[in-house]
Amino acid sequence: MEYCKLQTGCLLVVAYIAFLYVRERRRYEKKLRPTPFDGLLALGILSLTLDGVTA
């Protein structure tokens, strides 16, 4: 567990940013179609998760 502290902290920060982004996007947009930022955000969460598992 000591080797994956950085990945856990980064994952929490990115997950918080994703939560705020999705909440605000639902408030102001009626049509929810995926954007490139959505894909990058999901890819970042996935890569941080896999990096934490391998650490």
matplotlib code that plots the C-alpha trace (Angstrom):
import matplotlib.pyplot as plt

x = [0.0, 2.9, 3.8, 0.4, -0.3, 0.5, -1.8, -4.6, -4.3, -4.3, -7.2, -9.2, -8.4, -9.3, -12.5, -13.6, -12.9, -14.9, -17.8, -17.9, -17.7, -20.5, -22.7, -22.3, -22.6, -26.0, -27.1, -26.4, -26.8, -29.8, -28.1, -25.4, -23.1, -19.6, -16.7, -13.0, -12.6, -14.9, -12.8, -9.6, -11.1, -12.2, -8.8, -7.1, -9.1, -8.5, -4.8, -4.5, -6.4, -4.2, -1.1, -2.2, -2.9, 0.6, 2.4]
y = [0.0, 2.4, 2.4, 3.4, 6.4, 8.9, 7.0, 6.9, 10.7, 11.5, 9.2, 11.0, 14.4, 13.3, 11.6, 14.8, 16.9, 14.4, 14.5, 18.3, 18.3, 15.8, 17.6, 21.0, 19.6, 18.1, 21.4, 23.4, 21.0, 19.3, 16.9, 14.8, 13.7, 12.6, 15.1, 14.5, 15.7, 13.0, 10.4, 11.8, 12.0, 8.4, 7.3, 9.2, 7.5, 4.1, 4.7, 5.9, 2.8, 0.4, 2.2, 1.9, -1.8, -2.5, -0.4]
z = [0.0, 0.6, -3.1, -4.4, -2.2, -5.0, -7.5, -4.9, -4.2, -7.9, -8.5, -5.8, -7.3, -10.8, -9.6, -7.8, -11.0, -13.0, -10.5, -10.7, -14.5, -14.9, -12.4, -14.0, -17.5, -16.7, -15.3, -18.4, -21.3, -22.5, -24.9, -23.4, -26.3, -25.6, -26.1, -26.4, -22.8, -21.6, -23.3, -21.8, -18.4, -18.5, -19.9, -17.1, -14.4, -16.0, -16.3, -12.7, -11.5, -13.5, -12.4, -8.7, -9.2, -10.7, -8.0]

ax = plt.figure().add_subplot(projection="3d")
ax.plot(x, y, z, "-o")
ax.set_aspect("equal")
plt.show()
